Amino acid sequence: MKKYVIALDEGTTSVRAGVYDVEKGMFIHRAQQDVGQSFPRSGWVEQDANEIYYKSMYVLNDCVQAAGAENVAGIGIANQRETVVFWNRDTGEPVCPAIVWQCRRTGKFCESIEAPMRKKIKEKTGLLPDAYFSASKIKWNLDNIPEARKLMGEGKLCAGTVESFIVFRLTGRFLSDYTNASRTMLFDIKKLCWDKELCEFFGIPLGILPQPVACDGDFGSVRFGGKQIPITGVLGDQQAALFGQACYREGDGKITYGTGLFMLFHTGDKCISSDSGLLTTIAYTLNGKTSYALEGSAFNAGSAVQWLRDGIGLIQTSGESEELACSVSDSGGISFVPAFTGLGAPHWNSEARALLTGISRGTTKAHIVRAVLESIAFSARDLAECMIRDSGICLREIKCDGGASANSFLMQFQADTLGIPVDRPQERESTLLGASLLSAVSLGLLRSDEIETRRVSEKIFKPSPNRKKFDDLYNSYLFAVKRALMTE
Ligand code: ADP
């Protein structure tokens, strides 16, 4: 009996793979390769799609060797979303650099989209028009890369996101799963198809786009020696983390505390439109059923801790922030707003900048460090309040992952300010786990109602009964946010 699945996580700065033992519910082997980025102009971010592919093959081969191809039932893929790759349908070779999700080169164009079209985009795709999503990046390549236009004329151009390129190179099929398609700003998330009107608006012919399929669709097989291993599950990285955290019921939510902060909140089969600037997105389509999520993100979370460490040298290591924060009983009246690059939902202000308020002669570095950690939890509360307001669904608890979730002070403070438990899992690579579980469920090795049993809590942070104290602190933070928004 084949007992393993292999998951591949196509991250922005690294590709990782893991061999997941479905019976034992654990990874038995992992491999990782860093991936480079280039910044040819201010605000531009590019990657070499071939480097992504060859490093993916390297980690995949490493894992197949460790597991033995005959023991691997299937492969699951999770990936950085929105990034655009153009390649030649005949050769599979990239035509130009991949435009990475962080790239702002199409910012001006997206700002110029007029109100009626903005409304249509939001209604159909659940997204707010922005350079972040794939559509304007595809348009940019078509407008600026002569080779792309030539190939398009010959019917040989493929334009897709990272999973689409990797699947094409591995199996020869030109497909995109619904979660990745839902991040392009071209996909109707209720009808589950490319939207003709939006494609026309961005000047993108349907013929250059992949065929959208469910996350457990037929993605073809990869040959390893004499063995064929099928790809049995594909989804975007944040959705994979949601799945890996066993958030598969309405009201389940997770927060990933990385450089930035990503909150996804499962809304069941309800496709809820947000009035607060959150995104509506597909959580996954599995066994013919589509689940939706509300998504909110804060641009700065762990990056604020990095700033304490590398920017102003208040701490030597990120981990030291916990010790310092715990050395004082409160932030001594200090509030911090982590608006280094503006503020996202629900404030949406790209001009706002970070702010530290309430400094007195008694202020120590421990107070400042504590206020910075508290501000990360408050940004998450901002998002959670939007989610509850927009959906009317009550949040029972939050699952956490990402680098900064290692900080127990932050997780306890998060539970206290949200007033709900925060549950930290033993396996913190939720993305890799999500891709593994999806692949296993799709193969019938695991039932979807068994996913929850695969998630083991390392610690559950219970909220303090003193709600007023934490509401008062949040209100002080909101007051500081108001001041950060007073830009001229
Ligand atoms: P990404 O995937 O976005 O690169 P990671 O999930 O690897 O991010 O998390 C890295 C971030 O987590 C860094 O910004 C770092 O400052 C922060 N971080 C790591 N450990 C801690 C800690 N113990 N306390 C607070 N922040 C931490």
Residues whose N, C-alpha, C, O or C-beta is under 5 A from the ligand:
A	BS01	ADP	Y257 G258 T259 G260 G302 S303 V305 Q306 S318 G319 G402 G403 A404 A406 N407
